[in-house]
Amino acid sequence: MCGVQIGIADIESLINKKKTSLIKGMKSKAGKKFDAYIVLKEDCTTSFEFDKNKSYKK
């Protein structure tokens, strides 16, 4: 997913808790790296949730 393989523990967490641990080093379509959680929504689709405490450089 986004250039990073997620482990069995993250898959189990996604199914059981509806959210993975923070996954680092994923790549966007534009090629930029980012860190995010993968969240399972009610309609069984996934989305990203970004760390609220991280400050980004401009």
C-alpha distances in whole Angstrom, upper triangle without the diagonal:
4,5,5,6,7,11,13,15,12,12,15,16,13,16,19,19,16,15,13,14,13,10,11,11,8,9,10,12,15,13,14,13,12,12,12,12,10,13,14,17,20,19,16,14,11,11,11,14,16,18,21,23,22,24,22,25,26
4,6,8,10,14,17,18,15,15,19,18,16,19,22,21,19,16,14,15,14,10,10,9,5,5,7,8,11,10,10,9,10,11,11,12,11,14,16,18,22,21,18,15,13,12,11,14,14,17,20,22,20,22,20,22,22
4,7,10,13,16,18,15,16,20,20,18,21,24,23,21,19,16,17,15,11,11,8,6,6,9,10,12,10,11,10,11,12,13,14,14,17,19,22,25,24,21,19,16,15,14,17,17,19,23,24,22,23,21,23,24
4,6,10,13,14,12,13,17,17,16,18,21,20,19,16,13,13,12,8,8,7,6,8,11,13,15,13,13,11,11,11,12,12,12,16,17,21,24,24,21,18,15,15,14,16,16,18,21,22,20,22,21,23,25
4,7,10,12,10,11,14,15,14,16,19,19,18,16,13,13,13,10,11,10,9,12,14,16,19,16,17,14,14,13,14,13,12,16,17,20,23,23,20,18,15,16,15,17,18,20,23,24,23,25,24,26,28
4,7,8,6,7,10,11,11,13,15,16,15,12,9,10,11,8,10,11,10,13,16,18,21,19,18,16,15,13,12,11,10,13,14,18,21,21,18,17,14,15,14,16,17,18,22,23,22,24,24,26,28
4,5,5,6,9,10,11,13,14,15,15,13,10,10,12,10,13,14,14,17,20,22,24,22,22,19,18,16,15,13,12,15,16,20,22,23,19,19,16,17,17,18,19,20,23,24,24,27,27,29,31
4,5,5,6,9,10,11,12,14,14,13,11,12,14,13,16,18,17,20,23,25,28,26,25,22,21,18,17,15,14,15,16,19,21,22,18,19,17,18,18,20,21,22,25,26,26,29,30,32,35
4,5,5,6,9,10,10,11,12,11,8,9,12,12,15,18,17,21,23,26,28,26,26,22,20,17,16,13,13,14,15,19,21,22,19,19,17,18,18,18,20,20,23,24,24,27,28,31,34
4,5,5,6,9,10,10,10,8,5,7,9,9,12,15,14,18,20,22,25,23,22,19,17,14,12,10,9,11,12,16,18,19,16,16,13,14,14,14,16,17,20,21,21,25,25,28,30
4,5,5,6,9,10,9,9,7,10,12,12,15,17,16,19,20,23,26,24,24,21,19,17,15,12,10,11,10,14,16,17,14,14,12,14,14,16,18,19,22,24,24,27,28,31,33
4,5,5,6,8,9,9,8,11,14,14,18,20,19,22,24,26,29,28,27,24,22,19,17,14,12,12,12,15,17,18,15,16,14,16,17,18,20,21,24,25,26,29,30,33,35
4,5,5,5,7,6,5,8,11,12,16,19,18,21,23,25,28,27,26,23,20,17,14,11,10,10,10,13,15,17,14,15,13,15,15,15,17,17,20,22,22,26,27,30,33
4,6,6,4,5,5,9,11,12,16,18,17,20,20,23,26,25,24,21,19,16,13,10,7,7,6,10,12,14,11,11,9,11,12,13,15,17,19,22,22,25,26,29,31
4,6,5,8,9,12,15,16,19,22,20,23,24,25,29,28,27,25,23,20,17,13,11,9,8,10,11,13,10,12,11,14,15,16,19,20,23,25,26,29,30,33,35
4,6,8,10,12,16,17,21,24,22,25,26,28,31,31,30,27,24,21,18,14,13,11,10,12,13,15,13,15,14,16,17,17,20,21,23,25,26,30,31,34,36
4,5,8,10,13,15,19,22,21,24,25,27,30,29,28,25,22,19,16,12,11,9,9,11,12,15,13,14,13,14,15,14,17,17,19,21,23,26,28,31,33
4,7,10,13,14,18,21,19,22,22,24,27,27,26,23,20,17,14,10,8,6,5,7,9,12,10,11,9,11,12,12,15,16,18,21,22,25,26,30,31
4,7,9,11,14,17,16,19,19,22,25,24,23,20,17,14,10,7,6,4,6,9,12,14,12,12,9,10,9,9,12,13,15,17,18,22,23,26,28
4,6,8,11,14,14,17,18,21,23,22,21,18,15,12,9,6,5,7,9,12,15,17,14,14,11,11,10,10,12,12,15,17,17,21,22,25,27
4,6,9,13,13,17,18,22,24,22,20,17,14,10,8,6,8,10,12,16,19,21,18,17,14,13,11,11,11,11,14,15,15,19,20,23,26
4,6,10,11,14,16,19,21,19,17,13,10,7,6,5,8,11,14,17,20,22,20,18,14,13,10,9,9,8,12,12,12,15,16,19,22
4,7,7,11,13,17,18,16,14,11,9,6,6,6,8,11,14,17,21,22,20,18,14,13,10,10,10,10,14,15,14,17,17,19,22
4,6,9,12,16,17,14,12,8,7,4,7,9,11,15,18,21,24,25,23,20,17,15,12,12,11,11,15,15,13,15,14,17,19
4,6,10,13,14,11,9,5,6,6,9,11,13,17,20,22,26,27,24,21,18,16,13,14,13,13,17,17,14,16,15,16,18
4,7,10,11,9,8,5,5,6,8,10,11,15,17,20,24,24,21,18,15,13,11,13,12,14,17,18,16,17,16,17,19
4,7,8,5,5,4,6,9,10,13,13,17,19,21,25,25,23,19,16,14,12,14,14,16,19,20,17,18,16,17,18
4,5,5,5,6,7,10,11,14,14,17,19,20,24,23,22,18,15,13,11,14,13,16,18,20,18,18,16,17,17
4,5,8,10,11,14,15,17,16,19,21,22,25,24,22,19,16,15,14,17,16,19,22,24,21,21,19,20,19
4,6,9,11,15,16,19,19,21,24,25,28,27,26,22,20,17,16,18,17,20,22,24,21,20,17,17,16
4,7,10,13,15,18,18,22,24,25,29,28,26,23,20,18,16,18,17,19,22,23,20,20,17,17,17
4,7,10,13,16,17,20,23,25,28,28,26,23,20,17,15,16,14,16,19,19,16,16,13,13,13
4,7,10,14,15,18,21,23,27,27,25,22,19,16,13,15,13,14,17,17,14,15,12,13,14
4,7,10,12,15,19,21,24,25,23,20,16,14,10,11,9,10,13,14,11,12,10,12,14
4,7,10,13,17,19,23,24,22,19,15,13,9,9,7,8,11,12,10,12,11,14,16
4,7,9,13,15,19,20,18,16,12,10,6,6,5,6,10,12,11,13,13,16,18
4,6,10,12,16,18,16,14,10,8,6,5,6,8,11,13,13,16,17,20,22
4,7,10,13,14,12,10,7,6,5,6,9,11,14,17,17,19,19,23,24
4,6,10,11,10,8,5,5,6,7,10,12,15,18,18,21,21,25,26
4,7,8,6,6,5,7,9,10,14,16,18,21,22,25,25,29,30
4,6,5,5,6,7,10,11,15,17,19,22,23,26,26,30,30
4,5,7,9,11,14,15,19,21,22,25,27,29,30,33,34
4,6,9,11,15,16,20,23,24,28,28,31,31,34,35
4,7,10,13,15,19,22,24,27,28,30,30,33,34
4,7,11,13,17,20,22,25,25,28,27,30,31
4,7,10,13,16,19,22,22,24,24,27,28
4,7,10,13,15,19,19,21,20,23,24
4,6,10,12,15,15,17,17,20,21
4,7,9,12,12,15,15,19,20
4,6,9,9,11,11,15,17
4,6,6,9,11,14,17
4,6,8,10,14,16
4,7,10,13,16
4,6,10,13
4,7,10
4,6
4
